[in-house]
Amino acid sequence: MPGHLSTHVLDTAAGRPAAGIGYRLYAIDGDTRRLMAEGRTNADGRAPEPLLTPKTIRSGPYSLEYDVAAYHRAAGVPVGDPPFLDIVTLRFNVTALDQHYHVPLLLSPYGYTTYRGS
């Protein structure tokens, strides 16, 4: 499916998908952020629908935010007050409008990693 963006979150500390984690996607234009999509991950840790589709995808910078402290607290994981990681923000660019962009987040209470997936 060309021209779309998807995401999923894996809880590497617990060895399972991060179900119920809140996320928001913003398109960035200078100092302005425009909300493009928001929701919660499903039982498989995935956004239930593409965050961008062929109708909504545009080239340029985007910001994807994940509510990681709230997720860990809901799971009973002590994260401190304030938490070391509260909201993880990933800033990336879309350049090819005919490609699938997949942004996975591998998460633990004190670290994370990401990459351009397939």
C-alpha positions in Angstrom: 0.0 0.0 0.0 2.0 3.0 -1.2 1.8 6.5 0.3 1.0 5.8 3.9 2.5 5.8 7.4 2.1 3.2 10.1 3.5 2.6 13.6 3.8 0.0 16.3 5.3 -0.1 19.8 7.0 -3.1 21.4 7.6 -3.2 25.1 11.1 -4.8 25.1 11.3 -4.9 28.9 8.1 -7.0 29.2 8.7 -8.8 25.9 5.3 -8.0 24.4 3.4 -5.4 22.3 2.7 -2.1 24.0 -1.1 -2.2 23.9 -3.0 1.0 24.8 -0.2 3.5 24.4 -1.4 6.9 23.4 0.1 8.6 20.3 -0.2 11.8 18.3 1.1 12.6 14.8 1.8 16.2 13.9 2.8 17.7 10.5 5.5 20.4 11.1 5.5 23.6 9.1 8.1 26.0 10.6 7.0 26.7 14.2 3.5 25.3 13.5 2.3 21.8 14.4 -0.9 20.4 12.8 -2.5 17.3 14.4 -2.9 14.7 11.7 -3.8 11.6 13.7 -4.1 10.4 17.3 -5.2 7.3 19.1 -4.1 4.3 21.1 -2.3 1.2 20.0 -4.3 -2.0 19.8 -3.6 -5.4 21.4 -0.8 -6.0 18.9 0.9 -2.6 19.8 -0.1 -1.2 16.4 -2.0 1.9 15.4 -5.3 0.3 14.2 -5.3 2.4 11.0 -2.6 4.2 8.9 -1.7 7.5 10.4 -1.3 9.0 6.9 -2.9 7.7 3.7 -2.4 8.5 0.1 -5.0 11.3 0.5 -3.3 12.9 3.5 0.5 12.2 3.1 2.6 15.2 2.2 6.4 15.6 2.1 8.1 17.3 4.9 8.8 16.9 8.6 6.5 15.1 11.1 6.5 14.6 14.8 5.2 11.4 16.4 4.6 11.5 20.1 4.0 8.5 22.4 2.8 8.7 26.0 5.3 6.2 27.5 5.2 7.1 31.2 1.4 6.8 31.3 1.7 3.4 29.6 4.3 2.1 32.1 2.3 3.5 35.1 -0.9 1.8 33.8 1.1 -1.5 33.6 2.3 -1.1 37.2 5.9 -0.3 36.3 7.6 2.3 38.6 9.0 5.1 36.5 9.7 7.7 39.1 8.2 11.1 39.7 9.0 12.8 37.4 9.6 9.9 35.1 12.9 9.7 33.2 10.9 9.2 29.9 7.5 10.9 29.8 6.6 11.5 26.2 8.9 10.1 23.5 8.9 12.4 20.5 10.3 11.1 17.1 10.9 13.7 14.4 11.3 12.4 10.9 10.8 13.4 7.3 8.7 12.1 4.5 10.2 12.5 1.1 8.7 10.0 -1.2 4.9 10.2 -1.4 4.6 6.8 -3.1 6.3 4.8 -0.3 5.2 3.1 2.9 6.8 4.6 6.0 6.7 2.5 9.1 8.0 3.9 12.4 8.4 1.3 15.1 9.2 2.2 18.7 11.1 -0.3 20.9 10.5 0.8 24.4 11.6 0.2 28.0 11.1 2.4 31.1 14.5 4.0 30.7 15.3 3.8 27.0 14.0 3.4 23.5 15.1 2.9 19.9 13.4 3.4 16.5 14.2 2.9 12.8 12.5 3.1 9.5 10.7 -0.2 9.2 8.9 -1.9 6.3 
